[in-house]
Amino acid sequence: MPMSHVLSEKTRRLPGEAGVWIFVGADMLMFGLFFTSFVIERSKNVELYNLSQQALNFNYGGINTLILLTSSWFVVLAVHAAKMDKVRHVAYLLAAGALCGLAFCVLKVVEYTEKISHGISMLTNDFFMYYFILTGIHFFHVIVGTVMLFILCRKALAGTYHSRNVLWLESGATYWHMVDLLWIILFPLLYLMR
Amino acid sequence: MGLWLGTPTLVWAVLMLATCASTWWLKSGAATSMLATAAILVIAAVKVRLVIIHFMELGDAPLKWRIFFELWVIVFSGVILAGFWLSAH
């Protein structure tokens, strides 16, 4: 690796507030334990879990993954735009990211409604208990993140974020990328792997 | 390089393609079940790492933070893969 690409510890920088990173790390550890618990319970009744998984529509999960990835991309570009002092771009990109979050929520409600109308609930069996609890906790994170993006967008419209003020924009982006990252694992775990 | 043409856009395109491959190609039975399951999980782990390094910008962060998040990916994808493999045998 060329020397110019090697960063010393002094030049390395954690984007945003360190406190947000501690929260993000703790949240990810909690989800890691949820994933482990799911895998252990699944091993006790693989047939039931595989059979129940067939009732899920993986198209919803796949499309929602594409939506969250695109949202994350818009938010990354918003942070870059702020660092380049493209102040108007920051607001537009955050609005695009927030609308993607809203689209995820709409599709999630459609999916839940479909399940409930087919008589499937948290009480149906262990698989669906995990399905509703894990996707439900993640859904709550998406709602919080979407509201946060709309608030950041409103502040960005007032010209708050630019190259000398990106700390809270970066912190919000960190949280939003975590929401994306958790779904990247949760989706295959519940919908695809068997 | 402009705002739109850069590493984030390239990473986003890779993430989108990888998602389509694991959702609509591997899932549809293009490979045997356990092999497909392992491939789907490896793709997910690589996607998470791309998000951590390029979107969360941990590639340029102090090493202790980067190591924590990279370990998270390795440990939990390892646990999930081991759990699925053991229950299939």
Interface residues (C-beta under 8 A of the other chain):
Chain A: L7 E9 R12 R13 L14 P15 W21 G25 M28 L29 G32 F35 T36 V39 I40 R42 S43 V46 F58 N59 G61 G62 T65 L66 L69 T70 S72 W73 V75 V76 L77 H80 A81 M84 K86 H89 E170 A173 T174 H177 M178 D180 L181 I184 I185 F187 P188 L189 L192 M193 R194
Chain B: L3 W4 G6 P8 T9 V11 W12 L15 M16 T19 C20 S22 T23 W24 L26 K27 S33 T37 I40 L41 A44 K47 V48 V51 I52 H54 F55 M56 E57 D60 A61 P62 L63 W65 F68 F69 W72 V75 F76 S77 V79 I80 G83 F84 L86 S87 A88
